[in-house]
Amino acid sequence: MLTTYYYIDLYNKQTQNRPESEREYFMRMAYEMEQTRITEKRAARKQKMSSLFAAVARLFKVKRTPSLESLYGH
């Protein structure tokens, strides 16, 4: 069973130390740019949601009472 993966393993070990081809470089750069764009969109969406929640929280201001006695009017 282990011998079926021997050729794949041997190929992977041979390709570890070879230089990156031009196509692989451009594909990697495109992938990294896409991931950067996704991360920036996610951060913008997170910022938008947090500012929205902060705006909603400002609408519902609750004053804290100094003590329990003042809450009951004593």
N, CA, C and O atoms as a GROMACS GRO file, in nm:
protein
  296
    1MET      N    1   0.082  -0.119   0.000
    1MET     CA    2   0.000   0.000   0.000
    1MET      C    3   0.087   0.126   0.000
    1MET      O    4   0.054   0.223  -0.068
    2LEU      N    5   0.195   0.126   0.074
    2LEU     CA    6   0.282   0.243   0.079
    2LEU      C    7   0.358   0.264  -0.052
    2LEU      O    8   0.398   0.376  -0.083
    3THR      N    9   0.377   0.158  -0.127
    3THR     CA   10   0.452   0.172  -0.253
    3THR      C   11   0.373   0.248  -0.358
    3THR      O   12   0.432   0.300  -0.453
    4THR      N   13   0.240   0.257  -0.343
    4THR     CA   14   0.162   0.332  -0.442
    4THR      C   15   0.191   0.481  -0.435
    4THR      O   16   0.179   0.551  -0.535
    5TYR      N   17   0.229   0.530  -0.318
    5TYR     CA   18   0.258   0.672  -0.302
    5TYR      C   19   0.406   0.704  -0.318
    5TYR      O   20   0.446   0.820  -0.306
    6TYR      N   21   0.487   0.605  -0.343
    6TYR     CA   22   0.631   0.626  -0.350
    6TYR      C   23   0.670   0.719  -0.464
    6TYR      O   24   0.755   0.806  -0.447
    7TYR      N   25   0.607   0.702  -0.581
    7TYR     CA   26   0.643   0.785  -0.696
    7TYR      C   27   0.603   0.930  -0.674
    7TYR      O   28   0.676   1.022  -0.711
    8ILE      N   29   0.487   0.951  -0.615
    8ILE     CA   30   0.442   1.087  -0.586
    8ILE      C   31   0.535   1.152  -0.485
    8ILE      O   32   0.573   1.268  -0.500
    9ASP      N   33   0.572   1.077  -0.383
    9ASP     CA   34   0.661   1.129  -0.280
    9ASP      C   35   0.798   1.162  -0.339
    9ASP      O   36   0.857   1.264  -0.306
   10LEU      N   37   0.846   1.076  -0.426
   10LEU     CA   38   0.976   1.099  -0.489
   10LEU      C   39   0.970   1.224  -0.578
   10LEU      O   40   1.064   1.303  -0.580
   11TYR      N   41   0.860   1.241  -0.650
   11TYR     CA   42   0.845   1.359  -0.735
   11TYR      C   43   0.841   1.487  -0.651
   11TYR      O   44   0.904   1.587  -0.686
   12ASN      N   45   0.769   1.483  -0.540
   12ASN     CA   46   0.760   1.601  -0.454
   12ASN      C   47   0.895   1.637  -0.394
   12ASN      O   48   0.928   1.755  -0.381
   13LYS      N   49   0.974   1.536  -0.359
   13LYS     CA   50   1.107   1.564  -0.304
   13LYS      C   51   1.200   1.622  -0.410
   13LYS      O   52   1.286   1.704  -0.378
   14GLN      N   53   1.182   1.582  -0.534
   14GLN     CA   54   1.266   1.637  -0.640
   14GLN      C   55   1.228   1.781  -0.672
   14GLN      O   56   1.315   1.861  -0.706
   15THR      N   57   1.101   1.816  -0.661
   15THR     CA   58   1.056   1.950  -0.699
   15THR      C   59   1.069   2.051  -0.586
   15THR      O   60   1.044   2.169  -0.608
   16GLN      N   61   1.108   2.010  -0.468
   16GLN     CA   62   1.119   2.104  -0.356
   16GLN      C   63   1.230   2.205  -0.379
   16GLN      O   64   1.214   2.322  -0.343
   17ASN      N   65   1.340   2.164  -0.436
   17ASN     CA   66   1.457   2.252  -0.447
   17ASN      C   67   1.473   2.315  -0.584
   17ASN      O   68   1.576   2.378  -0.611
   18ARG      N   69   1.376   2.300  -0.671
   18ARG     CA   70   1.390   2.361  -0.803
   18ARG      C   71   1.340   2.505  -0.798
   18ARG      O   72   1.255   2.537  -0.715
   19PRO      N   73   1.390   2.591  -0.886
   19PRO     CA   74   1.344   2.730  -0.886
   19PRO      C   75   1.200   2.741  -0.936
   19PRO      O   76   1.151   2.656  -1.010
   20GLU      N   77   1.136   2.846  -0.894
   20GLU     CA   78   0.997   2.869  -0.931
   20GLU      C   79   0.989   2.915  -1.077
   20GLU      O   80   1.065   3.002  -1.120
   21SER      N   81   0.898   2.856  -1.152
   21SER     CA   82   0.885   2.896  -1.293
   21SER      C   83   0.810   3.029  -1.302
   21SER      O   84   0.751   3.076  -1.205
   22GLU      N   85   0.815   3.088  -1.420
   22GLU     CA   86   0.750   3.218  -1.440
   22GLU      C   87   0.599   3.207  -1.423
   22GLU      O   88   0.536   3.295  -1.365
   23ARG      N   89   0.542   3.099  -1.473
   23ARG     CA   90   0.397   3.078  -1.460
   23ARG      C   91   0.359   3.060  -1.313
   23ARG      O   92   0.260   3.117  -1.267
   24GLU      N   93   0.437   2.981  -1.240
   24GLU     CA   94   0.409   2.960  -1.099
   24GLU      C   95   0.421   3.091  -1.021
   24GLU      O   96   0.343   3.117  -0.929
   25TYR      N   97   0.519   3.173  -1.060
   25TYR     CA   98   0.537   3.303  -0.994
   25TYR      C   99   0.414   3.391  -1.015
   25TYR      O  100   0.362   3.449  -0.920
   26PHE      N  101   0.367   3.401  -1.140
   26PHE     CA  102   0.252   3.485  -1.168
   26PHE      C  103   0.125   3.430  -1.104
   26PHE      O  104   0.040   3.507  -1.057
   27MET      N  105   0.111   3.299  -1.101
   27MET     CA  106  -0.005   3.239  -1.035
   27MET      C  107  -0.001   3.266  -0.884
   27MET      O  108  -0.104   3.296  -0.823
   28ARG      N  109   0.118   3.256  -0.825
   28ARG     CA  110   0.131   3.284  -0.682
   28ARG      C  111   0.102   3.430  -0.653
   28ARG      O  112   0.035   3.462  -0.555
   29MET      N  113   0.153   3.521  -0.738
   29MET     CA  114   0.128   3.664  -0.718
   29MET      C  115  -0.021   3.696  -0.733
   29MET      O  116  -0.075   3.775  -0.656
   30ALA      N  117  -0.087   3.634  -0.831
   30ALA     CA  118  -0.231   3.656  -0.849
   30ALA      C  119  -0.308   3.605  -0.728
   30ALA      O  120  -0.402   3.670  -0.682
   31TYR      N  121  -0.269   3.490  -0.677
   31TYR     CA  122  -0.335   3.434  -0.559
   31TYR      C  123  -0.315   3.524  -0.438
   31TYR      O  124  -0.409   3.549  -0.363
   32GLU      N  125  -0.192   3.574  -0.419
   32GLU     CA  126  -0.165   3.662  -0.306
   32GLU      C  127  -0.242   3.794  -0.318
   32GLU      O  128  -0.290   3.846  -0.218
   33MET      N  129  -0.252   3.847  -0.440
   33MET     CA  130  -0.329   3.970  -0.459
   33MET      C  131  -0.477   3.947  -0.430
   33MET      O  132  -0.543   4.033  -0.372
   34GLU      N  133  -0.528   3.833  -0.471
   34GLU     CA  134  -0.668   3.801  -0.444
   34GLU      C  135  -0.692   3.787  -0.294
   34GLU      O  136  -0.792   3.836  -0.242
   35GLN      N  137  -0.600   3.720  -0.225
   35GLN     CA  138  -0.614   3.704  -0.081
   35GLN      C  139  -0.605   3.838  -0.009
   35GLN      O  140  -0.677   3.862   0.088
   36THR      N  141  -0.517   3.927  -0.057
   36THR     CA  142  -0.506   4.060   0.002
   36THR      C  143  -0.635   4.138  -0.018
   36THR      O  144  -0.683   4.205   0.073
   37ARG      N  145  -0.692   4.128  -0.138
   37ARG     CA  146  -0.818   4.198  -0.167
   37ARG      C  147  -0.931   4.145  -0.079
   37ARG      O  148  -1.012   4.222  -0.028
   38ILE      N  149  -0.936   4.014  -0.061
   38ILE     CA  150  -1.039   3.954   0.024
   38ILE      C  151  -1.022   3.999   0.168
   38ILE      O  152  -1.120   4.030   0.236
   39THR      N  153  -0.898   4.004   0.215
   39THR     CA  154  -0.871   4.047   0.352
   39THR      C  155  -0.911   4.192   0.373
   39THR      O  156  -0.968   4.228   0.476
   40GLU      N  157  -0.880   4.278   0.274
   40GLU     CA  158  -0.917   4.419   0.285
   40GLU      C  159  -1.068   4.437   0.285
   40GLU      O  160  -1.121   4.518   0.361
   41LYS      N  161  -1.138   4.363   0.200
   41LYS     CA  162  -1.284   4.371   0.198
   41LYS      C  163  -1.342   4.323   0.331
   41LYS      O  164  -1.438   4.382   0.381
   42ARG      N  165  -1.284   4.218   0.387
   42ARG     CA  166  -1.332   4.166   0.515
   42ARG      C  167  -1.310   4.267   0.627
   42ARG      O  168  -1.397   4.286   0.712
   43ALA      N  169  -1.193   4.333   0.626
   43ALA     CA  170  -1.165   4.434   0.728
   43ALA      C  171  -1.258   4.554   0.714
   43ALA      O  172  -1.305   4.609   0.814
   44ALA      N  173  -1.286   4.596   0.589
   44ALA     CA  174  -1.378   4.707   0.567
   44ALA      C  175  -1.519   4.672   0.614
   44ALA      O  176  -1.587   4.754   0.676
   45ARG      N  177  -1.562   4.549   0.586
   45ARG     CA  178  -1.694   4.505   0.630
   45ARG      C  179  -1.701   4.498   0.783
   45ARG      O  180  -1.803   4.535   0.842
   46LYS      N  181  -1.594   4.452   0.845
   46LYS     CA  182  -1.590   4.445   0.991
   46LYS      C  183  -1.596   4.584   1.052
   46LYS      O  184  -1.666   4.607   1.151
   47GLN      N  185  -1.521   4.679   0.994
   47GLN     CA  186  -1.522   4.817   1.041
   47GLN      C  187  -1.660   4.879   1.025
   47GLN      O  188  -1.708   4.951   1.113
   48LYS      N  189  -1.725   4.851   0.914
   48LYS     CA  190  -1.858   4.904   0.887
   48LYS      C  191  -1.959   4.851   0.989
   48LYS      O  192  -2.041   4.926   1.041
   49MET      N  193  -1.951   4.722   1.017
   49MET     CA  194  -2.043   4.662   1.114
   49MET      C  195  -2.018   4.714   1.254
   49MET      O  196  -2.114   4.740   1.328
   50SER      N  197  -1.892   4.730   1.293
   50SER     CA  198  -1.863   4.780   1.428
   50SER      C  199  -1.908   4.924   1.443
   50SER      O  200  -1.957   4.962   1.549
   51SER      N  201  -1.892   5.007   1.338
   51SER     CA  202  -1.940   5.145   1.347
   51SER      C  203  -2.092   5.150   1.351
   51SER      O  204  -2.150   5.236   1.416
   52LEU      N  205  -2.157   5.058   1.280
   52LEU     CA  206  -2.303   5.050   1.284
   52LEU      C  207  -2.351   5.012   1.424
   52LEU      O  208  -2.446   5.073   1.475
   53PHE      N  209  -2.288   4.914   1.485
   53PHE     CA  210  -2.326   4.875   1.621
   53PHE      C  211  -2.299   4.987   1.720
   53PHE      O  212  -2.376   5.006   1.814
   54ALA      N  213  -2.190   5.061   1.701
   54ALA     CA  214  -2.161   5.174   1.789
   54ALA      C  215  -2.266   5.283   1.774
   54ALA      O  216  -2.307   5.344   1.873
   55ALA      N  217  -2.311   5.308   1.651
   55ALA     CA  218  -2.415   5.408   1.628
   55ALA      C  219  -2.546   5.365   1.692
   55ALA      O  220  -2.617   5.448   1.750
   56VAL      N  221  -2.579   5.238   1.683
   56VAL     CA  222  -2.702   5.188   1.746
   56VAL      C  223  -2.690   5.195   1.898
   56VAL      O  224  -2.787   5.227   1.966
   57ALA      N  225  -2.573   5.166   1.951
   57ALA     CA  226  -2.554   5.171   2.096
   57ALA      C  227  -2.566   5.314   2.147
   57ALA      O  228  -2.610   5.335   2.260
   58ARG      N  229  -2.526   5.413   2.066
   58ARG     CA  230  -2.540   5.552   2.109
   58ARG      C  231  -2.686   5.594   2.114
   58ARG      O  232  -2.721   5.685   2.190
   59LEU      N  233  -2.772   5.531   2.036
   59LEU     CA  234  -2.914   5.565   2.039
   59LEU      C  235  -2.979   5.523   2.171
   59LEU      O  236  -3.069   5.592   2.220
   60PHE      N  237  -2.936   5.414   2.226
   60PHE     CA  238  -2.995   5.361   2.348
   60PHE      C  239  -2.902   5.386   2.466
   60PHE      O  240  -2.838   5.294   2.517
   61LYS      N  241  -2.897   5.513   2.509
   61LYS     CA  242  -2.812   5.544   2.624
   61LYS      C  243  -2.887   5.507   2.751
   61LYS      O  244  -3.005   5.538   2.767
   62VAL      N  245  -2.818   5.442   2.840
   62VAL     CA  246  -2.875   5.403   2.968
   62VAL      C  247  -2.789   5.466   3.076
   62VAL      O  248  -2.668   5.446   3.081
   63LYS      N  249  -2.855   5.541   3.162
   63LYS     CA  250  -2.780   5.600   3.272
   63LYS      C  251  -2.774   5.500   3.386
   63LYS      O  252  -2.874   5.437   3.422
   64ARG      N  253  -2.658   5.486   3.440
   64ARG     CA  254  -2.643   5.397   3.555
   64ARG      C  255  -2.687   5.470   3.681
   64ARG      O  256  -2.660   5.589   3.698
   65THR      N  257  -2.754   5.397   3.767
   65THR     CA  258  -2.794   5.456   3.895
   65THR      C  259  -2.680   5.443   3.993
   65THR      O  260  -2.607   5.344   3.990
   66PRO      N  261  -2.663   5.543   4.080
   66PRO     CA  262  -2.551   5.536   4.174
   66PRO      C  263  -2.562   5.422   4.274
   66PRO      O  264  -2.461   5.365   4.315
   67SER      N  265  -2.684   5.387   4.315
   67SER     CA  266  -2.698   5.279   4.412
   67SER      C  267  -2.836   5.216   4.398
   67SER      O  268  -2.922   5.268   4.328
   68LEU      N  269  -2.855   5.105   4.464
   68LEU     CA  270  -2.982   5.035   4.459
   68LEU      C  271  -3.091   5.114   4.530
   68LEU      O  272  -3.207   5.109   4.490
   69GLU      N  273  -3.054   5.187   4.637
   69GLU     CA  274  -3.152   5.265   4.712
   69GLU      C  275  -3.211   5.376   4.625
   69GLU      O  276  -3.331   5.403   4.631
   70SER      N  277  -3.126   5.440   4.545
   70SER     CA  278  -3.178   5.547   4.460
   70SER      C  279  -3.267   5.491   4.349
   70SER      O  280  -3.352   5.561   4.296
   71LEU      N  281  -3.247   5.366   4.315
   71LEU     CA  282  -3.331   5.303   4.215
   71LEU      C  283  -3.474   5.289   4.266
   71LEU      O  284  -3.569   5.306   4.190
   72TYR      N  285  -3.489   5.256   4.396
   72TYR     CA  286  -3.621   5.240   4.456
   72TYR      C  287  -3.674   5.370   4.513
   72TYR      O  288  -3.787   5.373   4.563
   73GLY      N  289  -3.597   5.477   4.508
   73GLY     CA  290  -3.644   5.607   4.555
   73GLY      C  291  -3.632   5.628   4.705
   73GLY      O  292  -3.705   5.710   4.760
   74HIS      N  293  -3.544   5.560   4.772
   74HIS     CA  294  -3.525   5.580   4.916
   74HIS      C  295  -3.425   5.687   4.942
   74HIS      O  296  -3.396   5.718   5.058
   0.00000   0.00000   0.00000
